[in-house]
């Protein structure tokens, strides 16, 4: 009987994570590592003025909900398991700036709670430079959408620097509509609450999709 020839190594799919990478929710004590990477995603998108508060919130441990009683604040990391290094992060939250405007305009608690539950803002998505092009950002985004879907959210949106072709391609590949520069995302209201808009900063454009 002849010897069996060793097979070729299986080629990893483009959307498949390396075996050494694990995507999971944050753990207490990971606030600094998380916000260090989040700062990369926040560059050029206004001041990261809640960095310290975000770090402290993560270190206290979850699960995390907004002050409106509903809506999930979700902090995910991609961990390189052999070293324990955090190499990617995702932060997704209720539309807090929109909710603040609704509250100032006299929206009732029921409308605020429904909006906090229904809509998600992708606040930050970042991967360390030496771990890019391994499917980590896609895995973080896919996990975030799955968790928010389980919590009955139905639309996610975010914003990026206008005319960033690479990011536009990334979000289109994941089913997002890319809005024109300066165009807001409309969050549909109800019979008790009018539609509200989430507007980009100057020089940015929005992306959105159903969850």
N, C-alpha and C positions, 0 to 999 in steps of 0.2 A: 504494500500500500504506500503510495506517495505521501510526502509530507504536505500538510496544509500550508498554503502561503498566507502570511499575515495580511490581514485586510488593511486598506488605507484608513487613516484616521477620519472619523466622521467630521465633515465640514459643518461648522456652526452657522445656523441661519442668521441673517442680518439682524433679526428682531429677538434673538435668543441671547440671554445674558451668559457671560462666562460662569463656570461653575464656582468660581471664587467670589462672586458678587451676590449679596443678599439684599433685597429690598424689604424694608420693614418700617414700622413707626419708630419715632425717636424714643430714647430712654433717658431717665433723669441723669444729668451730668453731661449731656451731649449738646447743651445750648451753645457753647462757644464754637465748637466744630461746625455746628449747623449754621450759625449766623456768619461765620467766616466765609463759607461758601455762598450763602445767600447774598452777601455783599457783592459778589461778582455779578449776580443776576440783577442787582438793584442799581448798578452803575449807570448813570445817565437817566435814571427814572425818578429824580427827586431825592430828597434827603432820606436816608435810612434812619429816621429819627426814633423808631421803636425797636432798634436792634437790641438794646439792653433789656427791654421789657420782654421781647421775644425769647431771648436767651434764658431769662429767669423763668418764664412760663414753661419752657421745655424742661428745665431742670427740676421744676416742681412735679412733673409727671402728668400724664393725661388720664382719661380722654378729656378733650378740650371742647367747650361750647362757648358760643358768644354770649354777651350779657343780655341778649334778647331772649334767651331761654331755649332757642333752637338754632340749628345751623352748626356745622362741624368745622372746627379749626384743625386742619390735618397737617402734621409735620412728618414727612417721610424722609428716610435716608437710604442711600445705597452704601453698604458696608463691604469693604474688602476683607473677607473673613479671616484669611491667614494673618493679617496684621491688625485687624480691628479698626483700620482707618476709614473715616467717612469720606467717600469719594464723590458723592452726589446727593442733592437734596431737592425736595419739592415742598412748597408751602402753598396750601389752598385754603381759603377762608370764605365766610359769608361776605356779601358786598357791603362792608362796614361804612364806607364813605356814603354810599347810597342810603343806607339805613339811617345814618346820622342826618342827612338832608330830609328824609321822610319824617323823622322824629321832630326836627325843628319846624316842619310844616304842619305838625299836629296829627300825624298818623296815629291810629289807635294801636294798642298792644297786639291785637290779633293780626292786623296787617303787617306790623313789623315782624312778628314771629313767622308768618307765612313767607315773607320775602327772605328772611334769614335762612329758612329751610330750603326754599326753592332754588336759590341762585348761589353760584360759587364763583369766586374770583381766584384765578391761578396767579398767586402773588409772586412766586419765585420758582424757577427751575434752573438748576445749575449743576455742572459736572466739572470736577477737577481737570485741568488741562491734560494731564498725562493719562486720563482714563476716558477720554472722549472717543467717539466712533466705535463704541462697544455695545450700543443699544441701551445704555443706562438711562438716558433721558427718556427714551420711549417707555422703558419699564416703569420708571417713576410716574410718568403721566398716566399710563394705563392703570396702575394700581390706584392712583388718586381718583380717577374717574369711577373705578369699581366701588371704592369705599363710599364716595358721595352718592352713587346710585343706590347703594344699600340704605342710605339715610334719606332717600326720597327726594334728593335734589334733581332738577331736570334741565338745567342749563349752566354751562361754565363759560367764562370769558376771561380775557386778559389783554395785555397790551405789550407792544414791543416797538423798538425804534423804527420809524417809518422807512420803508424801502430796504429793510434788511432781508435780502433775498433768501439767505440760508434759513432764517427763522420762518419766513413765509412758507418755504417748501416744507419745513419740518411740520408746521401746524396743519398745512393742507393735507399732508400725508396721513395725519391723524384725524381727518374728518372735519376740520375747522373751516369756517368761512372767514376769509381775511377781508376786513372792512377797509374802506378807503381812508387815507390819512385824515385825521380830524373827525371822522364819522363816529357817532356814539353807538353803543349797543343798547337797544331798547329792551328793558325788562318788563314784560307784559304784566299789567295789574289785574284787577278784578272789578266786580261791581261796586266794591267798597273802596277801592284804591286805584287811582289812575296809573297808567304806564309811567315808568321812570327811566331815565337814561343814564348810562355809565359812560362818561366822556373821557377820551384820552388826554394826556398832557400834550403840550405843544411839541410837534415833531414826532409824535407817536401815532400808531394805528392799532386798532382793536382786532381781536380774533374771538370767535364764539362758536359753540356747537351745542346741540342737545346732548345730554348725558345718557 
